[in-house]
Amino acid sequence: MSDTIAETPTVMIPDQKDRIARRLGRRHAAEKRFRIYGIVAIGFALAMLAFLLTTIVWNGYSAFFKTYVQIEIHLKKDEIAPGGRIDRAVLAKADYQTLLRESLIEKYKPEGRRARRRLTGLVSIGAGEYIRDFVLANPSVVGTTQSIWVPASADIDQLVKGGIDRNLPETSRRIKNDQLAILTRWEKEGRVETRFNTGFFTQGDSREPEQAGIWGALAGSFFTMIVTLLLAFPIGVATAVYLEEFAPKNRATDLIEVNINNLAAVPSIVFGLLGLAVFLNFFELPRSAPLVGGMVLALMTLPTIIISGRAALKAVPPSIREAAYGLGASRLQVTTHHVLPLSMPGIMTGTIIGMAQALGETAPLLMIGMVAFVVDIPGGPTDAATVMPVQIFLWADSPERAFVEKTSGGIIVLLAFLITMNALAIVLRKRFERRW
Amino acid sequence: MLKKSSLMVAVAAVALGGVTAEAVARDKIRIVGSSTVYPFATVVAERFGKGSKFQTPVIESTGSGGGLKLFCAGVGVNHPDITNASRRIKKSEFNNCQKNGVKGITEFKIGYDGIVIANSKKAKRLTLTRKDIFLALAKVVPEGNKDGGKLIPNPNKTWKDVNPSLPALKIEVLGPPPTSGTRDAFAELALEGGCKKFKSIAALKKTDRKKYKAVCHGVREDGAYVEAGENDNLIVQKLEANPDALGVFGFSFLDQNSDKVQGSIVDGVTPTFENISAQKYPVSRSLFFYVKKAHIGQIPGIKEYVQAFMDAKASGNDGYLGDKGLIPLPAGEYKKYQAAAKTLPDLKM
């Protein structure tokens, strides 16, 4: 700038005009550039999201379908009901899996132990239950030969869905040539079918991919979230109301406020360690229980609810409070009759977002034993259970190929759950929102 | 202070409810321990739950060390009944158990797990020795890759630098992070196995044990060894995308993905079911589980679960665990542990 001062004013005026015009041009260009950066950033984020969702749906949609094969099985009377008496108790107890295996071996006559295993490995180890249900539904079939649809094993399921390439050399294929030959024959006879996988939504975890379902984890998540909500919501709202409406503004309340804000930023695993030390070791609550999981997640969600609750209370205009006071309402009446109902949409939004966060949490649950293999569907908050994100993690870690699609299928269910919760938050906000 | 006091009240209230619930004896077996044994134990547990009158055991994957810590913490319904381990219990852990009143423990060896060094089928199968693996992945190696050389930070860039018979591929190995049991076993079996071949380093074992361990177990951190997380499926996917890279993972993942990846030959032995079972393949380890005898009779089904695990249908030569990638014990040893499932002998250390 020093040389511009040295210049004479007569030369300076046109030069300055020119420079202003140039600078203006630069400022406009900078603004345009900034906007383009913004659009590029958003576009990039959207593209990534689209990529993520497409890969998950692409990998996971097949988890909602399952391959069934129709097997001809001789329901030998002397094996199902050795005493000759046919009643429900006897029929329910028979070993249908062995019967199925024998029927297959009789028909295809494999040679050697390995070939026999490969043959019986075509159907799921849970196929016996399907035959049992069929027999229980029509007891008169005992002693006859029937064609029954049973689930195929996970490897066959993958092959039919196209996850395994049939044209690979036999040595690098999990399905061997003899298995493939039988499967091709079945396909020609119309004995192979892909149906909607209802079991995925009604069963618990399993180490056999074709039998694994998300219902156990969903129930676990449900109980955990109920406990979290029951603890975190009343305590959180009461804290927010007290701090905002009643508490004196002094050092002590300032200190509490700072601490709550800090707690909101504490890594979730710390809450898990706290849960391990306090709930499990001191109170001796059961391991792996949704009760403890819910308590730990409630601690984690509390700061979110308190902070959003206080913000919602603050947003209620003072004129409402003053009008109520003017009509002679007590402090408690002002709060419970006017301020709290008006701030409820905001509080609920905060709560739902806090809960959605807790729903996706795994780290604190690791410490209290909820990262576990649980087959039975939990019936209450003290039963051993796991939650959805943990289930997804456990499937992602399993060696069986077929769990890859189960993992993505689980993610789709979890995402659907989260989107529903967030949509609920938006609906609640839009419905009860007031503009002052 | 409302928040704190009301929280305490709530916690106390819930806790009281919980304690009364817990006072009723547990009806499910609780199992903790190794993530390597987890895929096998869960299969047995599931079949056990479906095929017997007992409930399906709950199995947590806590890692071998974490499992033994929980297992040895005490006797009672709040403590696990069984722990899985991908290594033998240590003397210190055993002593900790004794100190906490966990007196009677029975040890079961269930089979072997091989650790493979694999690459994509699109590339050529490599033939390595444990010495090659050490020279390629160790943090420090003898200068000039020769015995007696001064220990220097690993300068080897390609496999050809390590061994002239290998291709001139950049060394890039994806493997588990230090927190993993597989990594410990890999360091002990593959790296130390190669490390010992250098007499100058092997001599260290007697003079400076600490340094010996640091040299033999130290993995280079200059990018040639990529920590790919605990998820072995991810490593398989990455190998498929990058045919030049190698990956380190458990045999069951190789078995499941035999159409995508191939195991390198180590010391002249291909990692196959048969070779690992015959203990020819050098990078394999034994898998165990430990049973708390004090809980037998208290928690229903423990003895039955153990017998179901040691049954020939499960862990035997042609058992269903073989389909899941567990490599069975040789017949003699297997008989011994099958007998143990009935007599439950105390472990002595």
HADDOCK unambig.tbl for C-alpha pairs under 7 A between the chains (distance, minus, plus):
assign (segid A and resid 172 and name CA) (segid B and resid 258 and name CA) 5.21 0.50 0.50
assign (segid A and resid 172 and name CA) (segid B and resid 259 and name CA) 4.32 0.50 0.50
assign (segid A and resid 173 and name CA) (segid B and resid 258 and name CA) 6.73 0.50 0.50
assign (segid A and resid 173 and name CA) (segid B and resid 259 and name CA) 5.48 0.50 0.50
assign (segid A and resid 206 and name CA) (segid B and resid 46 and name CA) 6.98 0.50 0.50
assign (segid A and resid 207 and name CA) (segid B and resid 42 and name CA) 6.70 0.50 0.50
assign (segid A and resid 207 and name CA) (segid B and resid 43 and name CA) 5.72 0.50 0.50
assign (segid A and resid 235 and name CA) (segid B and resid 3 and name CA) 6.71 0.50 0.50
assign (segid A and resid 235 and name CA) (segid B and resid 6 and name CA) 6.96 0.50 0.50
assign (segid A and resid 235 and name CA) (segid B and resid 7 and name CA) 7.00 0.50 0.50
assign (segid A and resid 239 and name CA) (segid B and resid 2 and name CA) 6.48 0.50 0.50
assign (segid A and resid 239 and name CA) (segid B and resid 3 and name CA) 5.39 0.50 0.50
assign (segid A and resid 283 and name CA) (segid B and resid 15 and name CA) 6.30 0.50 0.50
assign (segid A and resid 284 and name CA) (segid B and resid 19 and name CA) 6.75 0.50 0.50
assign (segid A and resid 285 and name CA) (segid B and resid 15 and name CA) 6.96 0.50 0.50
assign (segid A and resid 285 and name CA) (segid B and resid 18 and name CA) 5.68 0.50 0.50
assign (segid A and resid 285 and name CA) (segid B and resid 19 and name CA) 6.01 0.50 0.50
assign (segid A and resid 285 and name CA) (segid B and resid 22 and name CA) 6.67 0.50 0.50
assign (segid A and resid 286 and name CA) (segid B and resid 22 and name CA) 6.27 0.50 0.50
assign (segid A and resid 286 and name CA) (segid B and resid 78 and name CA) 6.74 0.50 0.50
assign (segid A and resid 369 and name CA) (segid B and resid 60 and name CA) 6.63 0.50 0.50
assign (segid A and resid 371 and name CA) (segid B and resid 60 and name CA) 6.12 0.50 0.50
assign (segid A and resid 372 and name CA) (segid B and resid 58 and name CA) 6.55 0.50 0.50
assign (segid A and resid 372 and name CA) (segid B and resid 59 and name CA) 5.28 0.50 0.50
assign (segid A and resid 372 and name CA) (segid B and resid 60 and name CA) 4.13 0.50 0.50
assign (segid A and resid 372 and name CA) (segid B and resid 61 and name CA) 6.43 0.50 0.50
assign (segid A and resid 373 and name CA) (segid B and resid 42 and name CA) 6.81 0.50 0.50
assign (segid A and resid 373 and name CA) (segid B and resid 58 and name CA) 5.70 0.50 0.50
assign (segid A and resid 373 and name CA) (segid B and resid 59 and name CA) 4.95 0.50 0.50
assign (segid A and resid 373 and name CA) (segid B and resid 60 and name CA) 6.20 0.50 0.50
assign (segid A and resid 374 and name CA) (segid B and resid 58 and name CA) 5.34 0.50 0.50
assign (segid A and resid 375 and name CA) (segid B and resid 46 and name CA) 6.93 0.50 0.50
assign (segid A and resid 375 and name CA) (segid B and resid 56 and name CA) 6.57 0.50 0.50
assign (segid A and resid 376 and name CA) (segid B and resid 56 and name CA) 6.93 0.50 0.50
assign (segid A and resid 397 and name CA) (segid B and resid 231 and name CA) 5.59 0.50 0.50
assign (segid A and resid 397 and name CA) (segid B and resid 232 and name CA) 6.99 0.50 0.50
assign (segid A and resid 397 and name CA) (segid B and resid 233 and name CA) 6.80 0.50 0.50
assign (segid A and resid 399 and name CA) (segid B and resid 233 and name CA) 6.82 0.50 0.50
assign (segid A and resid 399 and name CA) (segid B and resid 252 and name CA) 6.48 0.50 0.50
assign (segid A and resid 399 and name CA) (segid B and resid 253 and name CA) 5.26 0.50 0.50
assign (segid A and resid 399 and name CA) (segid B and resid 256 and name CA) 6.64 0.50 0.50
assign (segid A and resid 400 and name CA) (segid B and resid 256 and name CA) 6.09 0.50 0.50
assign (segid A and resid 401 and name CA) (segid B and resid 256 and name CA) 6.40 0.50 0.50
